[in-house]
């Protein structure tokens, strides 16, 4: 069996592979859907959940699930802290 050598080029090629981006997008979609459910259950604006994707400077792709409802995510003097994104990412 040939020896597999993990080189920087190998890792960079893996990061650029379309299936990596697909899996990241699938996971982000699942987290966003769960965040919308939790947000609606808490009586918050579930339309404030969105997704962003990109590539870091050294080539690593990423997906982010974002919430415009900052008060509910972190809490304020008038709003309870719900941590909807944190809960959605765990489940």
C-alpha positions in Angstrom: 0.0 0.0 0.0 1.5 3.4 -0.9 2.4 5.8 1.9 0.1 8.8 2.2 2.0 12.0 2.9 0.1 14.9 4.3 1.6 18.0 2.8 0.5 21.6 2.8 -0.6 21.2 -0.8 -2.7 18.2 0.1 -4.4 20.1 2.9 -5.0 23.1 0.6 -6.5 20.9 -2.1 -8.8 19.3 0.5 -10.0 22.7 1.6 -10.8 23.7 -1.9 -12.7 20.5 -2.7 -16.4 21.2 -3.4 -17.6 18.5 -1.0 -16.0 20.4 1.9 -18.0 23.5 1.1 -21.2 21.4 0.6 -20.8 19.8 4.1 -20.1 23.2 5.7 -23.3 24.6 4.0 -25.3 21.6 5.1 -24.3 22.1 8.7 -24.9 25.9 8.5 -28.4 25.2 7.1 -29.2 22.8 9.9 -28.0 25.3 12.6 -29.9 28.1 10.9 -33.1 26.0 10.8 -32.7 25.1 14.4 -32.0 28.7 15.4 -35.2 29.8 13.6 -37.2 27.2 15.5 -35.7 28.2 18.9 -36.2 31.9 18.0 -39.9 31.4 17.1 -40.4 29.3 20.3 -39.0 32.1 22.4 -41.3 34.7 20.7 -38.4 36.4 18.9 -38.1 37.4 15.2 -37.0 34.2 13.5 -36.4 36.2 10.2 -33.3 37.7 11.8 -31.3 34.5 11.3 -29.1 34.5 8.2 -26.1 32.6 6.8 -22.8 34.0 5.4 -20.0 32.1 3.7 -16.5 32.9 2.6 -12.8 31.9 2.6 -10.2 33.0 5.1 -7.0 34.6 3.9 -5.1 31.3 3.9 -7.8 29.5 2.0 -9.9 27.8 4.7 -13.6 28.0 3.9 -16.2 28.9 6.5 -19.9 29.2 7.0 -21.5 31.5 9.7 -25.0 31.6 11.0 -25.8 35.2 12.1 -28.6 36.8 14.1 -29.7 40.4 13.9 -31.4 40.0 17.2 -28.3 40.9 19.3 -30.3 41.8 22.4 -31.8 38.3 22.6 -28.5 36.6 21.8 -26.5 38.4 24.5 -29.1 40.0 26.7 -29.6 43.5 27.9 -31.1 45.2 31.0 -34.6 44.8 29.4 -34.1 41.6 27.4 -33.3 38.1 28.7 -30.3 36.3 27.2 -31.6 33.5 25.0 -28.3 32.4 23.3 -30.3 31.0 20.3 -27.2 30.6 18.1 -25.3 28.8 20.8 -28.2 26.5 21.5 -28.7 25.8 17.8 -25.1 24.9 17.3 -25.1 22.4 20.1 -28.1 20.5 18.9 
